[in-house]
Amino acid sequence: MTFEELKIKANDILNHNLLFEEKLLQICHLIHDEIAHYDWVGFYFRNGKKEELILGPFAGEPTDHTIIPFGKGICGQVAVSNENFIVDDVTNQDNYISCNINVKSEIVIPLFVNGENIGQIDIDSNKIKAFTSADEEFLVWLNKEIAKHYPENQG
């Protein structure tokens, strides 16, 4: 399935009358199942006012990393930098938290709601250099669409 086809499917999910968490879970499964190099897909969200991320909906193997302090690992770094982060080879990252020994590359895209970084989508791949600018562009688009459906943005 192409990214354009996935955009249509993702919008269908987001426009269904479901709880926000259920929408995210369905999106995780959609892109995990349809994109061969997406071996783990999940969302992390800021844990209230604490400087830590808490695991939200995900698709793939369970992880022990349900809470990540800001600054730790790729996700924790994105929580601080507010910038997209693509890691071609996780073995070259000093501040990498291994969730699975098979993971070779990772992409993390922050999720902004009303200009605030409230969380991120995190994707792991078992292939080195799995992610391209096309993946990044799709995931930025996806997070912008998700932000429109964030419960606080619903009138």
N, C-alpha and C positions, 0 to 999 in steps of 0.2 A: 504494500500500500504506500502510495506517495505521501509526501508531507501535505500536499493540497487535499488529498482524500482524508488524511488524518484530521486536518483542520475542520472539515465538514462534520466528521464523526465526533470530534471533541466539542464542537458547538452544539451538536444534538444533545450530548450528555449534559452540558452546562445549562441548556434550556429546558431540561426535564424538571418536573416538580419533585426534586429529591433533596435530602439534607445535603449541605455543603460537603461534609466528610464523605458521603456516599458518591457524590459527583467526582471528588478527587480520587477515590478508590477506583472508580470505573475508568477514569482517565489513566491512572497508573497501569491498570491491566490492559487497556487498549494499546498504549504505546509499547509496553513491555512485550505484548504478544505480537504486535505488528512490525516492530523494528528489530531485526535479528541481532544487532549489536547492543541492544538495551537489555543487559542481563539483570539489572536491579533498578527499579524506579521508585522513588519515594519523595515525600514532602517532609520537611522539617519546619517547625514554626517556633518563633520566639516564645519562651515560657513566661508569659506575663511580663513583669518588669525585670525579671532575672536576666542576667547576661548569659543565657544558655538557650540551646535549641532542644526541642522535644520532638521525637518522631511522630509523624502523622501517618496518613494512609500510605501504603506501599505495595508493590508487587515484586515478588522474587523471594529469595531465601530470607528467613528471619535474621535479624541482626541484634547483637548485644548492645549496639550503640544507639540506645533510645534517648539518651541525653548527651549533648555535645556542648561543652563550654565555648563561649565566644573565643575566637583566636586559635582553637585547636582543630587540627585537620583541615581539609579543604572547606567543608561546610562552615566550620567555625571562623575561618578566614573570610569567607564571603559575607558572613554576618557582620563583620567589622568593616570590610572594604566596600561593600555594596556594589561590587563589580562581578561580572561573569568570570568564571574560572574554568579553563579547560586544561586538564592534565593528560598529556600524551602517554606518559609512562610513570606510574605511581612510584616506582622504585627510585626515581630521581627527585622525589619530594621529601625533604627533611621532616616536614610537619604533616605527614600523612597518617591517618588512622585507618588501619586495615580492617575492613569489615568481613572480608572473605579472601582467602589466599589466592583465589583465581582472578581477582580483579587486577586489570592491567592499566586501565585508563578511566578517567572520571570527568564529568561535566557538572557544574553547579551554577544555576541561574537564580539570582535573587527574585523574590516576589514582592513587588511594591504595591501597597494600597494607600491611596491618597498621599503619595510621596514618601511613605514610611516602609522600610524593609521589614516585613512581618514574617518572612520565612523564605523558603527556597525549594526548588526542585533539584533533586540530586539523582544522577544517573551514573551507574557503574557499568563498565564493559570488561569482558574477559579478553578483549583484543587490545593490543598496543595501538595508539593513534586511531582510535575508533571514531572520534568525533571531528566533524568538519564545521565550517562556517554555516553550512545548511542546517545542521543539527542545532547550532546555537541560535540561528534566526528563527527556527521553528519553536524552540523552547522559550525564547523571549516573547514571541507572539502568543504562545500558550499561556504564559504567566500573565500577560496583559489581559487576555480573555478571562482567565480565572479571577483576576482582581475585580473585574466588573461584577462578578457573582459572589464576591466575598460578603458574608452576612451583613456587615456594617454598611455596605454600599447598596443594600436593597431597600427601596422605599416602600 
